[in-house]
Amino acid sequence: MDAIRSPSVGELSGRDQAKTRALAERLGSSAQRGIFAEAVEFGDVVLVAVLHSAVADVLSTAGAEDEALRRKVLTDCTNAVVSDRFVLDLPAGTSMPEQLAAQAVGAHVVKAFNTCHESVWRLASPAFDGRPLIVPLCGDDPDAVATVRSLVTDIGCEPAEGGRLERAALLEATTAFLIGLWFGGVDTQAMLPPHKYATGA
Ligand SMILES: NC(=O)c1ccc[n+]([C@@H]2O[C@H](COP(=O)([O-])OP(=O)(O)OC[C@H]3O[C@@H](n4cnc5c(N)ncnc54)[C@H](OP(=O)(O)O)[C@@H]3O)[C@@H](O)[C@H]2O)c1
């Protein structure tokens, strides 16, 4: 569990207390820290930002199967990508947030913040070539999506409705493909035409 930028009120957790303490200090005095279960209990919104293969264990430790996340907005920014092949490390036909939703009883899962390097979220206001960065979101619960949408605008970005959680697999696959291109040196910003050409000018 982690924070994106310095939260006005937030709690951080990690398996390594020294690292968690260092991050809390870097984020400022308002960032508290605790064990996973405490971080989950603390707020209405939980961001899970650990290695994808560790997510299930971390959520279990936090009490996900025992409804610790009931009614919470569980935001998933993970990229389950095999690092040297840039393919998804997931069974076909599923996605990380759908797995989280199946595990975390009663949680409202939203996929978001997975399309950029974490350094982007630390910019004062992520805008490039004069345009705010677009952050796609996928989720089933409208209130949870609205909450994450407001977090996106809070950091100066623009949310884009990606649809229900069933479409998160597309977002994850798109991101995995982009990561492969980035590591190959491709400037993917130049990959897409302006919107007016999207459906035929
Ligand atoms: N880095 C980015 O720019 C970026 C961008 C988009 C999405 N993401 C996603 O965000 C997540 C975190 O990314 P990352 O860059 O920090 O690197 P990472 O190598 O994918 O994950 C390392 C993090 O996972 C934790 N972790 C690993 N195994 C764990 C376990 N068994 N139990 C508890 N925690 C465990 C590590 O804790 P320790 O510090 O204790 O080792 C560390 O905080 C990943 O899912 C990644 O796909 C990252």
The ligand as an SDF file (V2000), in Angstrom:
LIG
                    3D

 48 52  0  0  0  0  0  0  0  0999 V2000
    7.6920    2.0450  -10.8890 N   0  0  0  0  0  0  0  0  0  0  0  0
    6.7980    2.6080  -11.6970 C   0  0  0  0  0  0  0  0  0  0  0  0
    7.0740    3.6160  -12.3130 O   0  0  0  0  0  0  0  0  0  0  0  0
    5.4370    2.0000  -11.8530 C   0  0  0  0  0  0  0  0  0  0  0  0
    4.5460    2.5480  -12.7680 C   0  0  0  0  0  0  0  0  0  0  0  0
    3.2700    1.9960  -12.8890 C   0  0  0  0  0  0  0  0  0  0  0  0
    2.9170    0.9210  -12.0990 C   0  0  0  0  0  0  0  0  0  0  0  0
    3.8100    0.3940  -11.2340 N   0  0  0  0  0  0  0  0  0  0  0  0
    3.4310   -0.7420  -10.4120 C   0  0  0  0  0  0  0  0  0  0  0  0
    3.5520   -0.3760   -9.0500 O   0  0  0  0  0  0  0  0  0  0  0  0
    3.9850   -1.5050   -8.2830 C   0  0  0  0  0  0  0  0  0  0  0  0
    5.2750   -1.1370   -7.5450 C   0  0  0  0  0  0  0  0  0  0  0  0
    6.2580   -0.8590   -8.4960 O   0  0  0  0  0  0  0  0  0  0  0  0
    7.7970   -0.6130   -8.1110 P   0  0  0  0  0  0  0  0  0  0  0  0
    8.3900    0.1790   -9.1690 O   0  0  0  0  0  0  0  0  0  0  0  0
    7.8950   -0.1900   -6.6970 O   0  0  0  0  0  0  0  0  0  0  0  0
    8.5890   -1.9350   -8.2460 O   0  0  0  0  0  0  0  0  0  0  0  0
    8.3380   -3.4690   -8.1920 P   0  0  0  0  0  0  0  0  0  0  0  0
    9.6550   -4.0420   -8.2920 O   0  0  0  0  0  0  0  0  0  0  0  0
    7.3370   -3.8570   -9.1920 O   0  0  0  0  0  0  0  0  0  0  0  0
    7.7460   -3.7200   -6.7150 O   0  0  0  0  0  0  0  0  0  0  0  0
    8.5340   -3.5360   -5.6240 C   0  0  0  0  0  0  0  0  0  0  0  0
    7.6270   -3.2070   -4.4570 C   0  0  0  0  0  0  0  0  0  0  0  0
    6.8400   -4.3500   -4.1100 O   0  0  0  0  0  0  0  0  0  0  0  0
    7.1470   -4.6940   -2.7560 C   0  0  0  0  0  0  0  0  0  0  0  0
    7.1060   -6.1410   -2.5960 N   0  0  0  0  0  0  0  0  0  0  0  0
    7.7100   -7.0560   -3.3780 C   0  0  0  0  0  0  0  0  0  0  0  0
    7.4430   -8.2890   -2.9000 N   0  0  0  0  0  0  0  0  0  0  0  0
    6.6790   -8.1340   -1.7880 C   0  0  0  0  0  0  0  0  0  0  0  0
    6.0890   -9.0250   -0.8490 C   0  0  0  0  0  0  0  0  0  0  0  0
    6.2480  -10.3430   -0.9870 N   0  0  0  0  0  0  0  0  0  0  0  0
    5.3630   -8.4990    0.1490 N   0  0  0  0  0  0  0  0  0  0  0  0
    5.2120   -7.1610    0.2980 C   0  0  0  0  0  0  0  0  0  0  0  0
    5.7340   -6.2640   -0.5680 N   0  0  0  0  0  0  0  0  0  0  0  0
    6.4560   -6.7540   -1.5930 C   0  0  0  0  0  0  0  0  0  0  0  0
    8.5220   -4.1440   -2.5120 C   0  0  0  0  0  0  0  0  0  0  0  0
    8.7360   -4.0020   -1.1450 O   0  0  0  0  0  0  0  0  0  0  0  0
   10.2210   -3.8350   -0.5710 P   0  0  0  0  0  0  0  0  0  0  0  0
   10.5640   -2.3880   -0.8060 O   0  0  0  0  0  0  0  0  0  0  0  0
   10.0760   -4.1800    0.8620 O   0  0  0  0  0  0  0  0  0  0  0  0
   11.1020   -4.7540   -1.3390 O   0  0  0  0  0  0  0  0  0  0  0  0
    8.4410   -2.8230   -3.2540 C   0  0  0  0  0  0  0  0  0  0  0  0
    7.7160   -1.8630   -2.5270 O   0  0  0  0  0  0  0  0  0  0  0  0
    4.1900   -2.6500   -9.2660 C   0  0  0  0  0  0  0  0  0  0  0  0
    3.0510   -3.4720   -9.2990 O   0  0  0  0  0  0  0  0  0  0  0  0
    4.3440   -1.9430  -10.6100 C   0  0  0  0  0  0  0  0  0  0  0  0
    3.9180   -2.7300  -11.6900 O   0  0  0  0  0  0  0  0  0  0  0  0
    5.0720    0.9190  -11.0920 C   0  0  0  0  0  0  0  0  0  0  0  0
  1  2  1  0
  2  3  2  0
  2  4  1  0
  4  5  1  0
  4 48  2  0
  5  6  2  0
  6  7  1  0
  7  8  2  0
  8  9  1  0
  8 48  1  0
  9 10  1  0
  9 46  1  0
 10 11  1  0
 11 12  1  0
 11 44  1  0
 12 13  1  0
 13 14  1  0
 14 15  2  0
 14 16  1  0
 14 17  1  0
 17 18  1  0
 18 19  2  0
 18 20  1  0
 18 21  1  0
 21 22  1  0
 22 23  1  0
 23 24  1  0
 23 42  1  0
 24 25  1  0
 25 26  1  0
 25 36  1  0
 26 27  1  0
 26 35  1  0
 27 28  2  0
 28 29  1  0
 29 30  1  0
 29 35  2  0
 30 31  1  0
 30 32  2  0
 32 33  1  0
 33 34  2  0
 34 35  1  0
 36 37  1  0
 36 42  1  0
 37 38  1  0
 38 39  2  0
 38 40  1  0
 38 41  1  0
 42 43  1  0
 44 45  1  0
 44 46  1  0
 46 47  1  0
M  CHG  2   8   1  16  -1
M  END
$$$$
